[in-house]
């Protein structure tokens, strides 16, 4: 669900002209006492972050797993190593 929502948000996204156009977007999902899926976030254009409906995606995933007997939790260890950059019109994040 989150990947398809991200793909929709990225459709026809503008190119960045500087790092100021870039932000980190988290695709984390949290359903209290059931699911916690964390991530380190991805570098995207501000417009993509504006289009991505985080709350709606989170609610849809929580509704889909509602009533499950067992939950899950996962997440990477994230280490920031530098500032966002705009390279050839694409927002990039330093390697983690």
ABEGO torsion letter per residue (X at the ends): XAAAAAAAAABGBBBBABAAABBBBBABBBBBGABBBBBAEBBBBAAAAAABBAAAAAAAAAAAABGBABBBBBEBBBBBAEBBBBBGGBBBBBBX
